Amino acid sequence: MDHDRTWLSELRAALGCSGGLLALMLLVDLANGTLALWRALCWTAVAVLLLAILCPPRVTAGEHWLASRGLVRTRRVHTDLLVAVRGEGGPAPRLVLRDALGGRVVLDPAVLTANPVLWHRLDQGVRRSRERGVLRCGAAPLRTLADRIDGDGARAVFEASGLRCGAASRPAHDPGPGPGPGPASVREPGPGSTGNPGPGSVRDPGPPPQRPEEAA
């Protein structure tokens, strides 16, 4: 049987929040001199209610089954008999699984993303349900979830190997080493060039021509 590896840390966080709230309320009553038994019981009930809200269900999976255990009851579905898989959006996305026997489980897709083993168990059951022809809908949310898990896995591999996206690519503005000017690219000015005029390159115009009257 496989279970959610992040459940224990989330449970500790929920206990810390509810316990902190209870301690804060008791300290406020104690500082104001209003602490009484009925008030302490009231704050304890509020802390327990907060714990019930924050406490995450524990997701476990086995051969062709997946279960979600909360504070009150445990829900289970047969993943090889799934008839529908539906995704619910919103601030807290949820994945709803229903099987042919009436079982129903609602879980956070992040649980499957953080636990590839649980996703593998569910994927095996989904394949079996498709082979049996009982899975009528659910291709879109499962494909989206599979793409997300594949992307997170590839990113983890890159980070573990010390690579970063775009690290191996060359900047577009870097032209790289190019051929420098060769011996033939710069030529010495020859005799006929303006930089170093040689003999005959610039002719002496001589004296200006005289007018007929001036010659007479």
N, C-alpha and C positions, 0 to 999 in steps of 0.2 A: 504494500500500500504506500502511495506517495502522498505527501502533504505539502501545504504552503509553507515555504521557508521564511517568508516575511511576516507570518501571522504573529509570532511571539513578540517581535519588536513593535508591531502595531498595538498589540495588547498592552505592552508596557507603557506606551505613549498614552493610551486611553486611561489606564490606571493613574498615571501621573497627572493628567488633566483633571480627572474627577477628584482625586485626593487633594490636589492643590486648591481646587475650588472649596472643598469642605474645610480645609485648614484655614483658608482666608476668611470664610464666613464666621468660623468660630473665633478667630482672632479679633475680628471687627466687633462681635458681640462682647467678647471679653474686655476689649479696650473701652467700650461704651458702658459697660456694666449691665448689659441687657441679656447676658447669657443665662438661659434657663433650659430645663430638660426638653420642653416641647419645641423650643427653637432649635436645639441641637438635633432633635429627631427630624425636624422639618428640613434642615440643611443636609442631613444625611440622606433623606429621601431624594432631594434634588441631586446630590452627587451620584446616587445609584441610578437615577434616571439618565443623567449625562453619560454614565458608564455604559448603560444599555444602548444609547444612541451611538456612541463612539466605538464600542467594542466590535471588531471585525469578525464576520463569520469565518470559521475554519474550513477551508476547502481541502478535501481529500479525494483521491481517485484510485481506482484499481482496474482490474480486467473488465472492461466494458461497463463501468459505472463511475459516477461522479457524485459527490455528496457535499453539502454545505451545512455545517452545524452552527447554529446560533445559540443564544442564551436559553431559548425556550424549547426549540425543536430542531430536528435534523431533516433536511430535504434531500432526496436522492432521485437521480434519473439513470436509466439504462442508456448509455451512449450508443449501443448497437441497435437501439430501437427508437432513435430520435425521429420525431415527425416534424418538428419545427425548431428553428433557431432564429431568434429575432433580436436585433440590437435596438436599444433605447438610448437616444441621445439626451442632451441636457447638461447641467452642471456636473452631474455624477453619471457617466455612461454606465449602462448595464447590459449584460448579455443574458437573455432568457432562453432556457433550454426546456423542451417538453418532449416526453416520450410517449409511446403508444399505450402505456399502462396508466397514464394519468399523472405521472411524476412531473414535477416542475421545480427547476432550480434557477435562481437569479444570482448572478455573480458579477464581480467587477472584472472587466477585461484586463486590467492591470495585473491581476493575480496570475493570469495565464502568461502575460508578457514577462513577468518576473520569475516564472517557474516553467521553464521549457519542458520539464518532465510531465507536468500536468497537461500542458498543451499537446504533448505527444499522445497521452492517453485519450484525450478528447478527439484528436485527429484520427486515431485508430478507430474509435467508435463511430465517428462520422462516416468514414470510408465503408465500414460494415453496414451502416444504415442505408447508404446509397446503393450498395450491392443488393440489399434486400428490397430496395424500392420503396421504403417507408418514409424517407426524408423528402418532404414535399417543398419546403422553402427554407432558406437560410444560406444560400450560396454567397450572397453579397456580404453580409457581416463576417462570415467565416473567411472570405477572401481578404477583406480589409484587415482582419486580425492577423492572418497569416503573413501579409505583407509587412505589417508593423513588427511582428516578431522576427521575421527575417532581416529587416533593416536594423533592429536593435542588436541582433546577433552579429551582423557584419560590422557594425560600429564597435562592438565590444572586442571583436578580433583585431580591428585596426588599432584600437587604443592599447590592447595588451601587447601588440607588437611594436609599439612606439611610433606608429605612423599617424599622420593627420591628413584630413582631406585636403587635397591640393598641394601637399608638401612635395610630391614628386613631379608636379607640373612645373614648367618653367614660366617665369613671368613674361607676359606678352611684351612688356617694354624693354626686356633685356635682349639686345640683338645678338649677344654671344660673340665669341671670337670670330672675326672675319678676316679675310685676306687683306693684309696691309699693302701700302703702296710699294710696288716692286721697282726694280731698277729702271724699267722702261716707262713707269708712270710719271716720272719727273725727268724731263729732258733738259739738258743744258742749252741755254740760248745759243743758237748758231750765229754764223756771221750775218745771215739775213734777217735776224729777229730784231725787234725794236729795243730789246734789253741790251744788246751788245752789238751795235751796228759795225759792220766791217767795211772794208773799202768797197766803194761802189754801191753800198746799200742806200746811202743818202747822197744825192747829186747836188752839187753846188749850183744854184740857179744863175750865178754870175751877175754882172751888172745889168741893170734894167735897160731895155731897148730905148734908144734915143729917138726923138721925133725928128722929122725931116728938117724943120726950121732950126732945131738945135744943132744938127749936124752941119748946116750951112754956116 
